[in-house]
Amino acid sequence: MSITNGVPAEEITGVTWLKARASVGAGECVEVASLPDGDVAVRNSRHPEGPALIFTRAEMRAFLEGAKGSEFDELAA
């Protein structure tokens, strides 16, 4: 199976989906999974069946560095 952007997340098998510890269990989180080819899948925890967005490690690293640097804080205000 080719794993590309928009693939139903339920079709991504053999991976472990991770949720942030900050999640309080009310379905307000995204979940991420490391894919066999090194990419990272992201899905909405409220709709775990999909679709999933697929990012390269470099794309995920850039996003996380931006989040750690408070570049997106206004979106959660």
Summary of the structure (lengths in Angstrom):
residues: 77
radius of gyration: 12.9
end to end distance: 39.0
largest distance: 39.0
contacts: 168
relative contact order: 0.22
helix: 25%
strand: 19%
